Amino acid sequence: MKNVLLFTLLVYSSFIMSQAGIIVPPEKVRSAFEKKYPKKTAVWSIEYGNKDDDVRFEAKFDTDAQKKGYAQFDQKGNFKFFKEQISAVKLPNNAILYLNKNYPIKAKSKIETAARNVFFVTDALKTLVYEVTVRKEMKNYKVIFDTEGNYINRVQIN
């Protein structure tokens, strides 16, 4: 009986561990990444869109010793966007004023402070925007600003 129980536990644990497996994107995606970001090593994730053929691969990698970058490619290896986390002090003043007015951070709340992640995003058309993750009324949002700090839109993320 112990052997059966041990075998069942072993099979179950190996199944659970395989769920967090390493994603290896198609060759077109890997070569596009290596061409755009030579000498960088990525950890890949996959996103599925609304359509059956809408699959995107996101590479997470170190841009320097303290920063992470994220580059996204479609399944054909076409570059979609690059985003890099930046300090909130690098936001344009208009964006900071908008965030402080509409999404104030409670000074004592570490969760609220941690929820405000700031990214600088460049897409395939070289459009530059700032993306700020904020939390309001128990919901998370991505708030998008142009390079001047003007509000573009807000998207609920969960």
Beta strands, then each sheet from edge to edge (+ up, - down):
strand 1: 43-48
strand 2: 55-62
strand 3: 68-74
strand 4: 79-86
strand 5: 117-123
strand 6: 128-136
strand 7: 139-145
strand 8: 151-156
sheet 1: 1+ 2- 3+ 4- 5+ 6- 7+ 8-
end
